[in-house]
Amino acid sequence: MSDADSKIMIASATSPGHTQRVDRAKYMAMRDALIAILPVDPPGITVAEAKAALLPRLPPRHFPRRRKGRMVAQSRPTGPGSEGRD
């Protein structure tokens, strides 16, 4: 798959007119997992319930920092003098 095929353009649901290029495989994996856990009938589920149901369904291939049903935060230094440090 070429680099052009590995990215897709998505539109923001909260910022009209804003679009962004994202990794196709990762987006589709998240989309498929989200569709699988969302209830068809009201009242729906809370964000916390969705996250708890969604994270275990995400493939480690596309979400390597997902461990035991939760995302592991990536820590980065911030503030003056932190540029270029890892």
Backbone atoms as SQL, in Angstrom:
CREATE TABLE atoms (id INTEGER PRIMARY KEY, chain TEXT, resi INTEGER, resn TEXT, atom TEXT, x REAL, y REAL, z REAL);
INSERT INTO atoms VALUES
  (1, 'A', 1, 'MET', 'N', 0.851, -1.170, 0.000),
  (2, 'A', 1, 'MET', 'CA', 0.000, 0.000, 0.000),
  (3, 'A', 1, 'MET', 'C', 0.898, 1.234, 0.000),
  (4, 'A', 2, 'SER', 'N', 0.618, 2.166, -0.873),
  (5, 'A', 2, 'SER', 'CA', 1.412, 3.386, -0.935),
  (6, 'A', 2, 'SER', 'C', 1.075, 4.290, 0.245),
  (7, 'A', 3, 'ASP', 'N', 1.940, 5.285, 0.483),
  (8, 'A', 3, 'ASP', 'CA', 1.701, 6.216, 1.582),
  (9, 'A', 3, 'ASP', 'C', 0.377, 6.948, 1.384),
  (10, 'A', 4, 'ALA', 'N', 0.053, 7.280, 0.148),
  (11, 'A', 4, 'ALA', 'CA', -1.206, 7.968, -0.138),
  (12, 'A', 4, 'ALA', 'C', -2.394, 7.091, 0.224),
  (13, 'A', 5, 'ASP', 'N', -2.286, 5.779, 0.017),
  (14, 'A', 5, 'ASP', 'CA', -3.366, 4.857, 0.345),
  (15, 'A', 5, 'ASP', 'C', -3.471, 4.600, 1.843),
  (16, 'A', 6, 'SER', 'N', -2.384, 4.830, 2.601),
  (17, 'A', 6, 'SER', 'CA', -2.392, 4.530, 4.021),
  (18, 'A', 6, 'SER', 'C', -2.994, 5.665, 4.840),
  (19, 'A', 7, 'LYS', 'N', -3.310, 6.779, 4.212),
  (20, 'A', 7, 'LYS', 'CA', -3.916, 7.925, 4.903),
  (21, 'A', 7, 'LYS', 'C', -5.275, 8.233, 4.305),
  (22, 'A', 8, 'ILE', 'N', -6.184, 8.708, 5.149),
  (23, 'A', 8, 'ILE', 'CA', -7.487, 9.174, 4.676),
  (24, 'A', 8, 'ILE', 'C', -7.756, 10.544, 5.278),
  (25, 'A', 9, 'MET', 'N', -8.620, 11.293, 4.635),
  (26, 'A', 9, 'MET', 'CA', -9.006, 12.611, 5.114),
  (27, 'A', 9, 'MET', 'C', -10.301, 12.460, 5.904),
  (28, 'A', 10, 'ILE', 'N', -10.312, 12.987, 7.131),
  (29, 'A', 10, 'ILE', 'CA', -11.531, 12.945, 7.935),
  (30, 'A', 10, 'ILE', 'C', -11.960, 14.370, 8.246),
  (31, 'A', 11, 'ALA', 'N', -13.253, 14.566, 8.427),
  (32, 'A', 11, 'ALA', 'CA', -13.805, 15.869, 8.777),
  (33, 'A', 11, 'ALA', 'C', -14.132, 15.880, 10.258),
  (34, 'A', 12, 'SER', 'N', -13.903, 17.003, 10.897),
  (35, 'A', 12, 'SER', 'CA', -14.195, 17.150, 12.318),
  (36, 'A', 12, 'SER', 'C', -15.695, 17.281, 12.534),
  (37, 'A', 13, 'ALA', 'N', -16.212, 16.553, 13.522),
  (38, 'A', 13, 'ALA', 'CA', -17.627, 16.667, 13.864),
  (39, 'A', 13, 'ALA', 'C', -17.894, 17.895, 14.719),
  (40, 'A', 14, 'THR', 'N', -16.853, 18.403, 15.379),
  (41, 'A', 14, 'THR', 'CA', -17.043, 19.528, 16.290),
  (42, 'A', 14, 'THR', 'C', -16.533, 20.856, 15.739),
  (43, 'A', 15, 'SER', 'N', -15.727, 20.821, 14.690),
  (44, 'A', 15, 'SER', 'CA', -15.205, 22.048, 14.078),
  (45, 'A', 15, 'SER', 'C', -15.523, 22.035, 12.583),
  (46, 'A', 16, 'PRO', 'N', -16.650, 22.612, 12.193),
  (47, 'A', 16, 'PRO', 'CA', -17.039, 22.598, 10.788),
  (48, 'A', 16, 'PRO', 'C', -15.938, 23.135, 9.875),
  (49, 'A', 17, 'GLY', 'N', -15.694, 22.428, 8.799),
  (50, 'A', 17, 'GLY', 'CA', -14.699, 22.836, 7.832),
  (51, 'A', 17, 'GLY', 'C', -13.289, 22.345, 8.132),
  (52, 'A', 18, 'HIS', 'N', -13.061, 21.804, 9.326),
  (53, 'A', 18, 'HIS', 'CA', -11.726, 21.320, 9.680),
  (54, 'A', 18, 'HIS', 'C', -11.572, 19.862, 9.237),
  (55, 'A', 19, 'THR', 'N', -10.520, 19.583, 8.491),
  (56, 'A', 19, 'THR', 'CA', -10.220, 18.217, 8.064),
  (57, 'A', 19, 'THR', 'C', -8.798, 17.864, 8.485),
  (58, 'A', 20, 'GLN', 'N', -8.538, 16.570, 8.521),
  (59, 'A', 20, 'GLN', 'CA', -7.226, 16.097, 8.936),
  (60, 'A', 20, 'GLN', 'C', -6.934, 14.766, 8.263),
  (61, 'A', 21, 'ARG', 'N', -5.659, 14.551, 7.891),
  (62, 'A', 21, 'ARG', 'CA', -5.235, 13.269, 7.331),
  (63, 'A', 21, 'ARG', 'C', -4.817, 12.361, 8.479),
  (64, 'A', 22, 'VAL', 'N', -5.362, 11.146, 8.489),
  (65, 'A', 22, 'VAL', 'CA', -5.049, 10.191, 9.550),
  (66, 'A', 22, 'VAL', 'C', -4.706, 8.833, 8.941),
  (67, 'A', 23, 'ASP', 'N', -4.078, 7.995, 9.730),
  (68, 'A', 23, 'ASP', 'CA', -3.727, 6.645, 9.317),
  (69, 'A', 23, 'ASP', 'C', -5.008, 5.837, 9.083),
  (70, 'A', 24, 'ARG', 'N', -5.163, 5.318, 7.870),
  (71, 'A', 24, 'ARG', 'CA', -6.383, 4.599, 7.493),
  (72, 'A', 24, 'ARG', 'C', -6.632, 3.362, 8.361),
  (73, 'A', 25, 'ALA', 'N', -5.629, 2.530, 8.555),
  (74, 'A', 25, 'ALA', 'CA', -5.812, 1.285, 9.303),
  (75, 'A', 25, 'ALA', 'C', -6.188, 1.562, 10.757),
  (76, 'A', 26, 'LYS', 'N', -5.525, 2.527, 11.370),
  (77, 'A', 26, 'LYS', 'CA', -5.809, 2.862, 12.764),
  (78, 'A', 26, 'LYS', 'C', -7.213, 3.454, 12.897),
  (79, 'A', 27, 'TYR', 'N', -7.571, 4.351, 11.982),
  (80, 'A', 27, 'TYR', 'CA', -8.908, 4.955, 11.995),
  (81, 'A', 27, 'TYR', 'C', -9.985, 3.884, 11.835),
  (82, 'A', 28, 'MET', 'N', -9.801, 2.984, 10.881),
  (83, 'A', 28, 'MET', 'CA', -10.804, 1.943, 10.635),
  (84, 'A', 28, 'MET', 'C', -10.914, 0.980, 11.820),
  (85, 'A', 29, 'ALA', 'N', -9.785, 0.669, 12.466),
  (86, 'A', 29, 'ALA', 'CA', -9.818, -0.209, 13.639),
  (87, 'A', 29, 'ALA', 'C', -10.621, 0.452, 14.764),
  (88, 'A', 30, 'MET', 'N', -10.380, 1.743, 15.000),
  (89, 'A', 30, 'MET', 'CA', -11.118, 2.470, 16.035),
  (90, 'A', 30, 'MET', 'C', -12.593, 2.575, 15.657),
  (91, 'A', 31, 'ARG', 'N', -12.873, 2.872, 14.414),
  (92, 'A', 31, 'ARG', 'CA', -14.254, 2.999, 13.942),
  (93, 'A', 31, 'ARG', 'C', -15.015, 1.691, 14.111),
  (94, 'A', 32, 'ASP', 'N', -14.405, 0.592, 13.681),
  (95, 'A', 32, 'ASP', 'CA', -15.054, -0.713, 13.790),
  (96, 'A', 32, 'ASP', 'C', -15.311, -1.096, 15.250),
  (97, 'A', 33, 'ALA', 'N', -14.343, -0.833, 16.128),
  (98, 'A', 33, 'ALA', 'CA', -14.511, -1.140, 17.549),
  (99, 'A', 33, 'ALA', 'C', -15.621, -0.277, 18.152),
  (100, 'A', 34, 'LEU', 'N', -15.660, 0.992, 17.782),
  (101, 'A', 34, 'LEU', 'CA', -16.679, 1.890, 18.319),
  (102, 'A', 34, 'LEU', 'C', -18.078, 1.492, 17.853),
  (103, 'A', 35, 'ILE', 'N', -18.216, 1.185, 16.592),
  (104, 'A', 35, 'ILE', 'CA', -19.520, 0.759, 16.068),
  (105, 'A', 35, 'ILE', 'C', -19.987, -0.517, 16.768),
  (106, 'A', 36, 'ALA', 'N', -19.065, -1.418, 17.060),
  (107, 'A', 36, 'ALA', 'CA', -19.413, -2.686, 17.702),
  (108, 'A', 36, 'ALA', 'C', -19.931, -2.499, 19.124),
  (109, 'A', 37, 'ILE', 'N', -19.486, -1.473, 19.831),
  (110, 'A', 37, 'ILE', 'CA', -19.884, -1.337, 21.236),
  (111, 'A', 37, 'ILE', 'C', -21.031, -0.353, 21.461),
  (112, 'A', 38, 'LEU', 'N', -21.319, 0.501, 20.488),
  (113, 'A', 38, 'LEU', 'CA', -22.397, 1.465, 20.678),
  (114, 'A', 38, 'LEU', 'C', -23.757, 0.793, 20.583),
  (115, 'A', 39, 'PRO', 'N', -24.620, 1.038, 21.557),
  (116, 'A', 39, 'PRO', 'CA', -25.952, 0.434, 21.506),
  (117, 'A', 39, 'PRO', 'C', -26.806, 1.067, 20.406),
  (118, 'A', 40, 'VAL', 'N', -27.694, 0.276, 19.859),
  (119, 'A', 40, 'VAL', 'CA', -28.579, 0.756, 18.799),
  (120, 'A', 40, 'VAL', 'C', -29.711, 1.586, 19.390),
  (121, 'A', 41, 'ASP', 'N', -30.217, 1.165, 20.542),
  (122, 'A', 41, 'ASP', 'CA', -31.367, 1.823, 21.158),
  (123, 'A', 41, 'ASP', 'C', -30.948, 2.766, 22.276),
  (124, 'A', 42, 'PRO', 'N', -31.785, 3.788, 22.528),
  (125, 'A', 42, 'PRO', 'CA', -31.520, 4.698, 23.639),
  (126, 'A', 42, 'PRO', 'C', -31.551, 3.922, 24.959),
  (127, 'A', 43, 'PRO', 'N', -30.900, 4.357, 25.978),
  (128, 'A', 43, 'PRO', 'CA', -30.335, 5.677, 26.167),
  (129, 'A', 43, 'PRO', 'C', -28.877, 5.796, 25.756),
  (130, 'A', 44, 'GLY', 'N', -28.288, 4.808, 25.179),
  (131, 'A', 44, 'GLY', 'CA', -26.877, 4.888, 24.813),
  (132, 'A', 44, 'GLY', 'C', -25.993, 4.536, 26.001),
  (133, 'A', 45, 'ILE', 'N', -24.748, 4.983, 25.957),
  (134, 'A', 45, 'ILE', 'CA', -23.810, 4.714, 27.047),
  (135, 'A', 45, 'ILE', 'C', -22.997, 5.975, 27.335),
  (136, 'A', 46, 'THR', 'N', -22.414, 6.010, 28.522),
  (137, 'A', 46, 'THR', 'CA', -21.588, 7.154, 28.889),
  (138, 'A', 46, 'THR', 'C', -20.219, 7.031, 28.216),
  (139, 'A', 47, 'VAL', 'N', -19.461, 8.101, 28.246),
  (140, 'A', 47, 'VAL', 'CA', -18.111, 8.077, 27.690),
  (141, 'A', 47, 'VAL', 'C', -17.265, 7.049, 28.444),
  (142, 'A', 48, 'ALA', 'N', -17.393, 7.007, 29.760),
  (143, 'A', 48, 'ALA', 'CA', -16.627, 6.047, 30.565),
  (144, 'A', 48, 'ALA', 'C', -16.986, 4.608, 30.188),
  (145, 'A', 49, 'GLU', 'N', -18.268, 4.334, 29.988),
  (146, 'A', 49, 'GLU', 'CA', -18.699, 2.991, 29.584),
  (147, 'A', 49, 'GLU', 'C', -18.175, 2.648, 28.190),
  (148, 'A', 50, 'ALA', 'N', -18.234, 3.614, 27.290),
  (149, 'A', 50, 'ALA', 'CA', -17.739, 3.391, 25.928),
  (150, 'A', 50, 'ALA', 'C', -16.238, 3.097, 25.953),
  (151, 'A', 51, 'LYS', 'N', -15.497, 3.871, 26.727),
  (152, 'A', 51, 'LYS', 'CA', -14.048, 3.677, 26.808),
  (153, 'A', 51, 'LYS', 'C', -13.711, 2.300, 27.376),
  (154, 'A', 52, 'ALA', 'N', -14.413, 1.909, 28.435),
  (155, 'A', 52, 'ALA', 'CA', -14.162, 0.604, 29.051),
  (156, 'A', 52, 'ALA', 'C', -14.456, -0.536, 28.076),
  (157, 'A', 53, 'ALA', 'N', -15.484, -0.396, 27.256),
  (158, 'A', 53, 'ALA', 'CA', -15.837, -1.431, 26.287),
  (159, 'A', 53, 'ALA', 'C', -14.967, -1.373, 25.042),
  (160, 'A', 54, 'LEU', 'N', -14.543, -0.183, 24.677),
  (161, 'A', 54, 'LEU', 'CA', -13.797, 0.023, 23.434),
  (162, 'A', 54, 'LEU', 'C', -12.339, -0.407, 23.521),
  (163, 'A', 55, 'LEU', 'N', -11.649, 0.005, 24.563),
  (164, 'A', 55, 'LEU', 'CA', -10.204, -0.223, 24.634),
  (165, 'A', 55, 'LEU', 'C', -9.779, -1.684, 24.497),
  (166, 'A', 56, 'PRO', 'N', -10.463, -2.635, 25.121),
  (167, 'A', 56, 'PRO', 'CA', -10.040, -4.028, 24.934),
  (168, 'A', 56, 'PRO', 'C', -10.208, -4.540, 23.500),
  (169, 'A', 57, 'ARG', 'N', -11.012, -3.866, 22.707),
  (170, 'A', 57, 'ARG', 'CA', -11.242, -4.284, 21.319),
  (171, 'A', 57, 'ARG', 'C', -10.215, -3.723, 20.337),
  (172, 'A', 58, 'LEU', 'N', -9.400, -2.783, 20.770),
  (173, 'A', 58, 'LEU', 'CA', -8.430, -2.165, 19.868),
  (174, 'A', 58, 'LEU', 'C', -7.250, -3.093, 19.630),
  (175, 'A', 59, 'PRO', 'N', -6.894, -3.320, 18.383),
  (176, 'A', 59, 'PRO', 'CA', -5.794, -4.239, 18.089),
  (177, 'A', 59, 'PRO', 'C', -4.449, -3.657, 18.508),
  (178, 'A', 60, 'PRO', 'N', -3.638, -4.426, 19.246),
  (179, 'A', 60, 'PRO', 'CA', -2.328, -3.941, 19.685),
  (180, 'A', 60, 'PRO', 'C', -1.426, -3.534, 18.522),
  (181, 'A', 61, 'ARG', 'N', -1.655, -4.107, 17.362),
  (182, 'A', 61, 'ARG', 'CA', -0.860, -3.757, 16.181),
  (183, 'A', 61, 'ARG', 'C', -0.963, -2.266, 15.860),
  (184, 'A', 62, 'HIS', 'N', -2.166, -1.714, 16.030),
  (185, 'A', 62, 'HIS', 'CA', -2.389, -0.303, 15.723),
  (186, 'A', 62, 'HIS', 'C', -2.341, 0.581, 16.962),
  (187, 'A', 63, 'PHE', 'N', -2.511, -0.020, 18.143),
  (188, 'A', 63, 'PHE', 'CA', -2.529, 0.727, 19.396),
  (189, 'A', 63, 'PHE', 'C', -1.585, 0.050, 20.387),
  (190, 'A', 64, 'PRO', 'N', -0.281, 0.149, 20.157),
  (191, 'A', 64, 'PRO', 'CA', 0.686, -0.605, 20.962),
  (192, 'A', 64, 'PRO', 'C', 0.753, -0.182, 22.426),
  (193, 'A', 65, 'ARG', 'N', 0.364, 1.033, 22.778),
  (194, 'A', 65, 'ARG', 'CA', 0.425, 1.465, 24.171),
  (195, 'A', 65, 'ARG', 'C', -0.815, 1.077, 24.958),
  (196, 'A', 66, 'ARG', 'N', -1.743, 0.349, 24.318),
  (197, 'A', 66, 'ARG', 'CA', -2.946, -0.123, 25.001),
  (198, 'A', 66, 'ARG', 'C', -2.567, -1.369, 25.785),
  (199, 'A', 67, 'ARG', 'N', -2.723, -1.298, 27.093),
  (200, 'A', 67, 'ARG', 'CA', -2.417, -2.464, 27.930),
  (201, 'A', 67, 'ARG', 'C', -3.561, -2.709, 28.886),
  (202, 'A', 68, 'LYS', 'N', -4.020, -3.953, 28.956),
  (203, 'A', 68, 'LYS', 'CA', -5.067, -4.363, 29.886),
  (204, 'A', 68, 'LYS', 'C', -6.276, -3.438, 29.849),
  (205, 'A', 69, 'GLY', 'N', -6.709, -3.090, 28.644),
  (206, 'A', 69, 'GLY', 'CA', -7.939, -2.327, 28.510),
  (207, 'A', 69, 'GLY', 'C', -7.815, -0.850, 28.794),
  (208, 'A', 70, 'ARG', 'N', -6.589, -0.306, 28.830),
  (209, 'A', 70, 'ARG', 'CA', -6.456, 1.136, 29.013),
  (210, 'A', 70, 'ARG', 'C', -5.264, 1.641, 28.225),
  (211, 'A', 71, 'MET', 'N', -5.345, 2.890, 27.845),
  (212, 'A', 71, 'MET', 'CA', -4.243, 3.495, 27.108),
  (213, 'A', 71, 'MET', 'C', -3.207, 3.967, 28.113),
  (214, 'A', 72, 'VAL', 'N', -1.957, 3.741, 27.799),
  (215, 'A', 72, 'VAL', 'CA', -0.868, 4.196, 28.646),
  (216, 'A', 72, 'VAL', 'C', -0.422, 5.549, 28.126),
  (217, 'A', 73, 'ALA', 'N', -0.459, 6.542, 28.994),
  (218, 'A', 73, 'ALA', 'CA', -0.097, 7.898, 28.588),
  (219, 'A', 73, 'ALA', 'C', 1.385, 7.977, 28.270),
  (220, 'A', 74, 'GLN', 'N', 1.694, 8.761, 27.279),
  (221, 'A', 74, 'GLN', 'CA', 3.082, 8.974, 26.901),
  (222, 'A', 74, 'GLN', 'C', 3.517, 10.290, 27.527),
  (223, 'A', 75, 'SER', 'N', 4.532, 10.234, 28.368),
  (224, 'A', 75, 'SER', 'CA', 5.003, 11.405, 29.081),
  (225, 'A', 75, 'SER', 'C', 6.061, 12.130, 28.263),
  (226, 'A', 76, 'ARG', 'N', 5.953, 13.452, 28.203),
  (227, 'A', 76, 'ARG', 'CA', 6.927, 14.272, 27.494),
  (228, 'A', 76, 'ARG', 'C', 7.246, 15.472, 28.361),
  (229, 'A', 77, 'PRO', 'N', 8.516, 15.855, 28.430),
  (230, 'A', 77, 'PRO', 'CA', 8.864, 17.048, 29.180),
  (231, 'A', 77, 'PRO', 'C', 8.264, 18.294, 28.520),
  (232, 'A', 78, 'THR', 'N', 7.849, 19.250, 29.334),
  (233, 'A', 78, 'THR', 'CA', 7.315, 20.493, 28.817),
  (234, 'A', 78, 'THR', 'C', 7.981, 21.660, 29.535),
  (235, 'A', 79, 'GLY', 'N', 7.828, 22.814, 28.985),
  (236, 'A', 79, 'GLY', 'CA', 8.363, 24.007, 29.629),
  (237, 'A', 79, 'GLY', 'C', 9.654, 24.464, 28.972),
  (238, 'A', 80, 'PRO', 'N', 10.218, 25.545, 29.502),
  (239, 'A', 80, 'PRO', 'CA', 11.443, 26.115, 28.934),
  (240, 'A', 80, 'PRO', 'C', 12.589, 25.116, 28.940),
  (241, 'A', 81, 'GLY', 'N', 13.298, 25.052, 27.847),
  (242, 'A', 81, 'GLY', 'CA', 14.455, 24.171, 27.743),
  (243, 'A', 81, 'GLY', 'C', 14.145, 22.721, 27.443),
  (244, 'A', 82, 'SER', 'N', 12.885, 22.387, 27.240),
  (245, 'A', 82, 'SER', 'CA', 12.529, 20.980, 26.995),
  (246, 'A', 82, 'SER', 'C', 12.564, 20.617, 25.520),
  (247, 'A', 83, 'GLU', 'N', 12.770, 21.601, 24.635),
  (248, 'A', 83, 'GLU', 'CA', 12.810, 21.320, 23.202),
  (249, 'A', 83, 'GLU', 'C', 13.954, 20.380, 22.885),
  (250, 'A', 84, 'GLY', 'N', 13.668, 19.363, 22.121),
  (251, 'A', 84, 'GLY', 'CA', 14.711, 18.423, 21.671),
  (252, 'A', 84, 'GLY', 'C', 15.079, 17.367, 22.699),
  (253, 'A', 85, 'ARG', 'N', 14.453, 17.385, 23.857),
  (254, 'A', 85, 'ARG', 'CA', 14.732, 16.348, 24.867),
  (255, 'A', 85, 'ARG', 'C', 13.728, 15.242, 24.736),
  (256, 'A', 86, 'ASP', 'N', 14.142, 14.043, 24.930),
  (257, 'A', 86, 'ASP', 'CA', 13.216, 12.885, 24.952),
  (258, 'A', 86, 'ASP', 'C', 13.484, 12.035, 26.142);
